[in-house]
Amino acid sequence: NAGVTQTPKFRVLKTGQSMTLLCAQDMNHEYMYWYRQDPGMGLRLIHYSVGEGTTAKGEVPDGYNVSRLKKQNFLLGLESAAPSQTSVYFCASSIPGQGSSPLHFGNGTRLTVT
Amino acid sequence: GDSVTQMEGPVTLSEEAFLTINCTYTATGYPSLFWYVQYPGEGLQLLLKATKADDKGSNKGFEATYRKETTSFHLEKGSVQVSDSAVYFCALSGGATNKLIFGTGTLLAVQP
């Protein structure tokens, strides 16, 4: 009964380093999303995917890349981390539903870039 | 573009008080509306939703009614508990991809 699992839970990077955040869901959901949460700004969509092998840009995609090679996994990459990318990152998944299907969220990854 | 505005927090209430958190939206078309709750150190959980005008979503004593005429989806609860302390997010979804647009969140603190 895992739902959406994010790894790692915490990470500290130096400016310019790279890393990959992993999201895995066991609900056979078609759609997956990456959001970032910053104080006073709510959650903003970085990238999303509507199926295996597909990705699309969200509201704040710059500085991030994603891949969806398997239906259950959605990877978020930072090629050259910047302090502005210090945030809490949430992955989510959903079934198709014309806007009415709720998203299921993981517990987040807290990233600090120094 | 589409957007969600919700009341600034924090909101501090005593146990058993009445809760209202205001949420208004701007959207083209007919979005679905959601309230999510985030407990400390956790991800967001769906609290309730409404998919068309005049629908009322309800869960765990919380309610919200989709008001198209006032473009609002205010969250209410008649008697809050300490365990309701969390951050509450209003959100809308207007397209086939279920992408959510969130408000900034409202921190609720309930004191015993």
Interface residues (C-beta under 8 A of the other chain):
Chain A: V4 Y31 Y33 G40 M41 G42 L43 R44 L45 Y48 V50 A56 G58 F90 A92 S94 P96 G97 Q98 G99 S100 S101 P102 L103 H104 F105 G106 N107 G108
Chain B: V4 P31 S32 F34 Y36 G41 E42 G43 L44 Q45 L46 K49 T51 F89 S93 G94 G95 A96 T97 N98 K99 L100 F102 G103 T104 G105
